[in-house]
Amino acid sequence: LGINFEHIKDKTLQVLNPLKRADSHIMDDTDVAGPLLFCLLFGCLLLLHGKVHFGYIYGVGLLGCLSLYFILNLMSVGGVSVGVVMSVLGYCLLPMVLLCALSLVLTVQ
């Protein structure tokens, strides 16, 4: 399948730490294996809560990616590819996945 877990870990740490200097090689990569893994994990955790929201996760995620893609292309001179936007926003799902996993054990309100 060509899934590189070391690259997923590096890109996750890069996206979640805004104070660290961004490596252009990692940020320009259109890797979707990590975001897809996070989406599936988020959906499975919600399923453990008794909520079936797979369509909402993918629908809202796709709408958010496309709207940010259009906004970033309007603001930039060189343009941004839709794959890069989807990859970075997909990696930003990790805090929601962690909160959902934490809410299985604790009551978060």
PyRosetta script that sets phi, psi and omega in degrees:
from pyrosetta import init, pose_from_sequence

init()
pose = pose_from_sequence("LGINFEHIKDKTLQVLNPLKRADSHIMDDTDVAGPLLFCLLFGCLLLLHGKVHFGYIYGVGLLGCLSLYFILNLMSVGGVSVGVVMSVLGYCLLPMVLLCALSLVLTVQ")
pose.set_psi(1, -23.0)
pose.set_omega(1, 178.9)
pose.set_phi(2, 77.0)
pose.set_psi(2, 28.3)
pose.set_omega(2, 179.0)
pose.set_phi(3, -87.4)
pose.set_psi(3, 120.7)
pose.set_omega(3, -178.4)
pose.set_phi(4, -104.1)
pose.set_psi(4, 101.7)
pose.set_omega(4, -175.8)
pose.set_phi(5, -69.0)
pose.set_psi(5, -28.8)
pose.set_omega(5, 176.1)
pose.set_phi(6, -65.7)
pose.set_psi(6, -40.3)
pose.set_omega(6, 177.9)
pose.set_phi(7, -67.2)
pose.set_psi(7, -38.6)
pose.set_omega(7, 177.3)
pose.set_phi(8, -61.7)
pose.set_psi(8, -42.6)
pose.set_omega(8, 178.8)
pose.set_phi(9, -65.0)
pose.set_psi(9, -44.2)
pose.set_omega(9, -179.7)
pose.set_phi(10, -63.6)
pose.set_psi(10, -43.1)
pose.set_omega(10, -178.7)
pose.set_phi(11, -70.5)
pose.set_psi(11, -35.4)
pose.set_omega(11, 176.5)
pose.set_phi(12, -62.4)
pose.set_psi(12, -46.1)
pose.set_omega(12, 178.9)
pose.set_phi(13, -65.9)
pose.set_psi(13, -34.7)
pose.set_omega(13, 179.3)
pose.set_phi(14, -68.1)
pose.set_psi(14, -42.4)
pose.set_omega(14, -177.6)
pose.set_phi(15, -72.6)
pose.set_psi(15, -36.6)
pose.set_omega(15, -175.5)
pose.set_phi(16, -81.9)
pose.set_psi(16, -11.2)
pose.set_omega(16, 179.2)
pose.set_phi(17, -113.4)
pose.set_psi(17, 93.0)
pose.set_omega(17, -176.3)
pose.set_phi(18, -73.6)
pose.set_psi(18, -15.4)
pose.set_omega(18, -178.0)
pose.set_phi(19, -83.1)
pose.set_psi(19, -18.9)
pose.set_omega(19, 179.8)
pose.set_phi(20, -79.9)
pose.set_psi(20, 143.1)
pose.set_omega(20, 179.3)
pose.set_phi(21, -64.4)
pose.set_psi(21, 128.4)
pose.set_omega(21, -174.3)
pose.set_phi(22, -78.6)
pose.set_psi(22, 130.9)
pose.set_omega(22, 174.5)
pose.set_phi(23, -82.5)
pose.set_psi(23, 121.4)
pose.set_omega(23, -174.3)
pose.set_phi(24, -65.1)
pose.set_psi(24, -29.1)
pose.set_omega(24, 179.4)
pose.set_phi(25, -66.1)
pose.set_psi(25, -41.1)
pose.set_omega(25, -179.2)
pose.set_phi(26, -73.3)
pose.set_psi(26, -41.5)
pose.set_omega(26, -175.0)
pose.set_phi(27, -75.8)
pose.set_psi(27, -24.3)
pose.set_omega(27, 179.9)
pose.set_phi(28, -85.8)
pose.set_psi(28, -5.1)
pose.set_omega(28, -179.5)
pose.set_phi(29, -76.9)
pose.set_psi(29, 137.0)
pose.set_omega(29, -179.5)
pose.set_phi(30, -98.2)
pose.set_psi(30, 52.3)
pose.set_omega(30, 179.9)
pose.set_phi(31, -73.9)
pose.set_psi(31, 125.3)
pose.set_omega(31, 177.3)
pose.set_phi(32, -114.8)
pose.set_psi(32, 2.3)
pose.set_omega(32, 179.1)
pose.set_phi(33, -68.5)
pose.set_psi(33, -42.4)
pose.set_omega(33, 178.9)
pose.set_phi(34, -65.8)
pose.set_psi(34, -49.7)
pose.set_omega(34, 177.3)
pose.set_phi(35, -61.0)
pose.set_psi(35, -37.5)
pose.set_omega(35, 177.7)
pose.set_phi(36, -66.2)
pose.set_psi(36, -38.8)
pose.set_omega(36, 176.1)
pose.set_phi(37, -62.3)
pose.set_psi(37, -42.9)
pose.set_omega(37, 179.4)
pose.set_phi(38, -67.9)
pose.set_psi(38, -37.8)
pose.set_omega(38, 177.7)
pose.set_phi(39, -64.6)
pose.set_psi(39, -44.5)
pose.set_omega(39, 179.2)
pose.set_phi(40, -66.2)
pose.set_psi(40, -39.8)
pose.set_omega(40, 177.7)
pose.set_phi(41, -65.1)
pose.set_psi(41, -40.8)
pose.set_omega(41, 177.5)
pose.set_phi(42, -63.4)
pose.set_psi(42, -43.0)
pose.set_omega(42, 177.9)
pose.set_phi(43, -64.4)
pose.set_psi(43, -40.3)
pose.set_omega(43, 178.4)
pose.set_phi(44, -66.9)
pose.set_psi(44, -38.8)
pose.set_omega(44, 177.7)
pose.set_phi(45, -66.6)
pose.set_psi(45, -38.8)
pose.set_omega(45, 175.5)
pose.set_phi(46, -66.2)
pose.set_psi(46, -33.4)
pose.set_omega(46, 176.7)
pose.set_phi(47, -65.6)
pose.set_psi(47, -35.4)
pose.set_omega(47, 175.3)
pose.set_phi(48, -66.6)
pose.set_psi(48, -26.3)
pose.set_omega(48, 174.6)
pose.set_phi(49, -77.5)
pose.set_psi(49, -9.9)
pose.set_omega(49, -178.2)
pose.set_phi(50, 90.0)
pose.set_psi(50, 19.2)
pose.set_omega(50, -179.1)
pose.set_phi(51, -117.7)
pose.set_psi(51, 126.3)
pose.set_omega(51, 179.5)
pose.set_phi(52, -103.4)
pose.set_psi(52, 99.1)
pose.set_omega(52, -175.4)
pose.set_phi(53, -128.6)
pose.set_psi(53, 31.0)
pose.set_omega(53, -178.0)
pose.set_phi(54, -62.1)
pose.set_psi(54, -40.9)
pose.set_omega(54, -180.0)
pose.set_phi(55, -65.0)
pose.set_psi(55, -38.9)
pose.set_omega(55, 178.3)
pose.set_phi(56, -66.4)
pose.set_psi(56, -40.2)
pose.set_omega(56, -179.4)
pose.set_phi(57, -61.4)
pose.set_psi(57, -49.4)
pose.set_omega(57, -177.7)
pose.set_phi(58, -72.2)
pose.set_psi(58, -37.1)
pose.set_omega(58, -179.5)
pose.set_phi(59, -66.7)
pose.set_psi(59, -49.5)
pose.set_omega(59, 179.4)
pose.set_phi(60, -67.7)
pose.set_psi(60, -37.0)
pose.set_omega(60, 178.0)
pose.set_phi(61, -64.1)
pose.set_psi(61, -43.1)
pose.set_omega(61, 179.1)
pose.set_phi(62, -67.7)
pose.set_psi(62, -41.9)
pose.set_omega(62, 177.7)
pose.set_phi(63, -63.6)
pose.set_psi(63, -41.6)
pose.set_omega(63, 178.0)
pose.set_phi(64, -65.6)
pose.set_psi(64, -41.3)
pose.set_omega(64, 178.9)
pose.set_phi(65, -64.5)
pose.set_psi(65, -44.4)
pose.set_omega(65, -179.1)
pose.set_phi(66, -67.8)
pose.set_psi(66, -39.1)
pose.set_omega(66, 179.0)
pose.set_phi(67, -67.9)
pose.set_psi(67, -40.4)
pose.set_omega(67, 176.4)
pose.set_phi(68, -67.9)
pose.set_psi(68, -33.2)
pose.set_omega(68, 176.2)
pose.set_phi(69, -61.4)
pose.set_psi(69, -46.6)
pose.set_omega(69, 179.8)
pose.set_phi(70, -66.0)
pose.set_psi(70, -40.6)
pose.set_omega(70, 179.7)
pose.set_phi(71, -65.1)
pose.set_psi(71, -44.5)
pose.set_omega(71, -179.8)
pose.set_phi(72, -66.5)
pose.set_psi(72, -35.4)
pose.set_omega(72, 177.3)
pose.set_phi(73, -71.5)
pose.set_psi(73, -29.9)
pose.set_omega(73, 174.9)
pose.set_phi(74, -71.1)
pose.set_psi(74, -30.9)
pose.set_omega(74, -176.5)
pose.set_phi(75, -87.0)
pose.set_psi(75, -25.6)
pose.set_omega(75, -173.6)
pose.set_phi(76, -100.4)
pose.set_psi(76, 157.8)
pose.set_omega(76, 179.8)
pose.set_phi(77, -84.6)
pose.set_psi(77, -44.6)
pose.set_omega(77, -176.0)
pose.set_phi(78, -83.2)
pose.set_psi(78, -22.8)
pose.set_omega(78, -178.8)
pose.set_phi(79, 90.4)
pose.set_psi(79, 159.6)
pose.set_omega(79, -179.0)
pose.set_phi(80, -129.9)
pose.set_psi(80, 141.9)
pose.set_omega(80, 178.6)
pose.set_phi(81, -82.4)
pose.set_psi(81, 152.0)
pose.set_omega(81, -178.0)
pose.set_phi(82, -68.3)
pose.set_psi(82, -28.6)
pose.set_omega(82, 178.2)
pose.set_phi(83, -65.4)
pose.set_psi(83, -39.6)
pose.set_omega(83, 179.0)
pose.set_phi(84, -66.6)
pose.set_psi(84, -41.5)
pose.set_omega(84, 179.4)
pose.set_phi(85, -64.2)
pose.set_psi(85, -44.0)
pose.set_omega(85, 179.6)
pose.set_phi(86, -65.4)
pose.set_psi(86, -36.9)
pose.set_omega(86, -179.6)
pose.set_phi(87, -67.4)
pose.set_psi(87, -47.8)
pose.set_omega(87, -177.9)
pose.set_phi(88, -66.5)
pose.set_psi(88, -43.7)
pose.set_omega(88, 179.7)
pose.set_phi(89, -68.7)
pose.set_psi(89, -31.6)
pose.set_omega(89, 176.5)
pose.set_phi(90, -66.7)
pose.set_psi(90, -37.5)
pose.set_omega(90, 177.1)
pose.set_phi(91, -70.5)
pose.set_psi(91, -22.7)
pose.set_omega(91, 178.2)
pose.set_phi(92, -77.3)
pose.set_psi(92, -2.0)
pose.set_omega(92, 175.7)
pose.set_phi(93, -75.0)
pose.set_psi(93, -14.2)
pose.set_omega(93, -174.3)
pose.set_phi(94, -57.2)
pose.set_psi(94, -41.3)
pose.set_omega(94, 177.7)
pose.set_phi(95, -61.6)
pose.set_psi(95, -35.5)
pose.set_omega(95, 177.5)
pose.set_phi(96, -69.7)
pose.set_psi(96, -35.5)
pose.set_omega(96, 177.3)
pose.set_phi(97, -65.6)
pose.set_psi(97, -43.4)
pose.set_omega(97, 179.4)
pose.set_phi(98, -65.7)
pose.set_psi(98, -39.5)
pose.set_omega(98, 177.5)
pose.set_phi(99, -66.2)
pose.set_psi(99, -37.6)
pose.set_omega(99, 178.0)
pose.set_phi(100, -67.1)
pose.set_psi(100, -39.2)
pose.set_omega(100, 176.9)
pose.set_phi(101, -67.1)
pose.set_psi(101, -38.0)
pose.set_omega(101, 178.5)
pose.set_phi(102, -67.5)
pose.set_psi(102, -34.5)
pose.set_omega(102, -178.6)
pose.set_phi(103, -73.7)
pose.set_psi(103, -11.6)
pose.set_omega(103, 172.4)
pose.set_phi(104, -68.8)
pose.set_psi(104, -36.2)
pose.set_omega(104, -176.4)
pose.set_phi(105, -90.6)
pose.set_psi(105, -42.1)
pose.set_omega(105, -177.0)
pose.set_phi(106, -112.9)
pose.set_psi(106, 159.8)
pose.set_omega(106, 173.0)
pose.set_phi(107, -89.8)
pose.set_psi(107, 117.3)
pose.set_omega(107, -178.8)
pose.set_phi(108, -107.2)
pose.set_psi(108, 112.4)
pose.set_omega(108, -179.7)
pose.set_phi(109, -139.9)
pose.dump_pdb("model.pdb")
